[in-house]
Amino acid sequence: MSDIQSLRAVVQKVEDKLDIVIYALMGNPETPTIPGIIVRLDRLEQVNRMKSRVFWVILGASIAAMYKHYLL
């Protein structure tokens, strides 16, 4: 086996492993129902943002209700 052939084999292995990593990060472009890590992380961040907003709204409403009830 020549040096060029062994180098091609190594490059092919690296390309195959890189394809696996890209597939894990980006998901399968042929099947959009299988999201990658990036999409899943974005969804988790959106859910956490919504939970935070709901928490602050409930807290603000509670404080306003207590203020109205006890001071007025």
C-alpha positions as CSV (number, residue, x, y, z in Angstrom):
1,M,0.0,0.0,0.0
2,S,1.5,3.3,-1.0
3,D,1.6,6.4,1.1
4,I,-1.1,8.1,-1.0
5,Q,-3.5,5.2,-0.6
6,S,-3.0,5.1,3.1
7,L,-3.4,8.8,3.3
8,R,-6.7,8.5,1.3
9,A,-7.9,5.8,3.7
10,V,-7.1,8.1,6.7
11,V,-8.9,11.1,5.1
12,Q,-11.9,8.9,4.3
13,K,-12.1,7.8,8.0
14,V,-11.9,11.4,9.2
15,E,-14.6,12.4,6.7
16,D,-16.9,9.6,7.9
17,K,-16.4,10.6,11.6
18,L,-17.0,14.3,10.7
19,D,-20.2,13.3,9.0
20,I,-21.4,11.6,12.2
21,V,-20.6,14.7,14.2
22,I,-22.3,17.0,11.8
23,Y,-25.4,14.7,11.8
24,A,-25.5,14.8,15.6
25,L,-25.3,18.6,15.7
26,M,-27.5,19.5,12.8
27,G,-29.9,16.5,12.6
28,N,-30.9,14.7,9.5
29,P,-31.7,17.2,6.6
30,E,-33.7,14.5,4.8
31,T,-35.9,13.9,7.8
32,P,-36.8,17.1,9.6
33,T,-38.6,15.2,12.4
34,I,-35.2,14.2,13.7
35,P,-33.7,17.4,15.2
36,G,-30.1,17.7,16.0
37,I,-28.5,18.9,19.2
38,I,-28.5,22.6,18.1
39,V,-32.3,22.5,17.5
40,R,-32.9,20.7,20.8
41,L,-30.8,23.2,22.7
42,D,-32.6,26.1,21.1
43,R,-36.0,24.6,22.1
44,L,-34.8,24.1,25.7
45,E,-33.7,27.8,25.8
46,Q,-37.1,28.9,24.5
47,V,-38.9,26.9,27.1
48,N,-36.7,28.3,29.9
49,R,-37.3,31.8,28.7
50,M,-41.1,31.2,28.7
51,K,-41.0,29.7,32.2
52,S,-39.0,32.7,33.4
53,R,-41.6,35.1,31.9
54,V,-44.5,33.2,33.5
55,F,-42.7,33.2,36.9
56,W,-42.1,37.0,36.8
57,V,-45.7,37.7,35.7
58,I,-47.1,35.5,38.5
59,L,-44.8,37.1,41.1
60,G,-45.7,40.6,40.0
61,A,-49.4,39.7,40.0
62,S,-49.1,38.2,43.5
63,I,-47.3,41.3,44.9
64,A,-49.9,43.6,43.3
65,A,-52.7,41.5,44.8
66,M,-51.1,41.5,48.3
67,Y,-50.5,45.2,48.0
68,K,-54.1,45.8,47.0
69,H,-55.5,43.5,49.7
70,Y,-53.5,44.6,52.7
71,L,-52.9,48.3,52.0
72,L,-56.2,49.4,50.4
